[in-house]
């Protein structure tokens, strides 16, 4: 059960929307102090996280889970599953 990453970008949404800087050198690192979501055309909120290299990852608004499929997977012969 997790919000799956849907894309990664080298463009820093935090720097663009929450600072006057143009790069990690002068943005003030708003990603360390703020939370950010992008809103799509269906008004779904997608969480955005910045990594240590100032790349941004956008996550799906809806969590995905394999739990509803466990019985089917067992019937298909799956005996072991890794949950992260």
N, C-alpha and C positions, 0 to 999 in steps of 0.2 A: 504494500500500500504506500504509494508515493506520488508526489507531483513530478512527472517525468520532464527532463529538459527537452525543449522543443527546438531551440537553436542557440548557437553561440555567436557572439559578434566581437570584433575588435573595437567597434565604436562604443565609447563609454556613455551610456545613457545618464548616469549619475553626474558626470562632469558637464554634459550638455545642458541638463535641466536644473542642476542645483549649484552651479558655480559660474564664474566668469572666465575660468581658465580654458585652455585649449588642449592640454595634455596632462598626464600624471605629474609633470614637473610643476605646474602652476594651478591645478584644480582645487587644492586644499583637501583632497580625498573625502568628499562628502559621503562616499560609500561606507565609511567607517562609522558614520553617525546617523545615517538615514536609511529608511526602508523605502523601496520603490516598486510600484506595480505598473505595468502597461495595461491599458484597457482596450479591448478589441471592439469591432463593430457590433458584437452581440452583448456588449457590456460585461464581458468576462474579464476578471482581473488576473493577470499573469505576473507572478513574482519575478523580480530581477535580482540577481546576485552578481557582485563583482569579485573576481579572483585576485590573487596577489600580482598578476601581470596586467591588471586593469582591463581584462576582457570581461564581457558580460554574458551571463547565461540567463535565458528566459525560460521559465517553467510553465508547463501546461496548467491552466486554471483549475482543472478537475483532476483529483487524484486517480490513479489507476491501480487496480488491485486484481490479482489472480484468484483471490479467495472464492469467487462464485464458480470458478472452473475446476476446483480441486477434485470434486467427484469425477468429472469427465477425465481429468488427467490420470487419476487412479485407474479408471476403467480402461484407459489407453495403455496402461502398463508402466506409468511413471511411478517409481517407488521412492525416489529421493528428490528433494527440492531445496534449493538454497533461498533463504529469505534475507534480504538486505534492508 
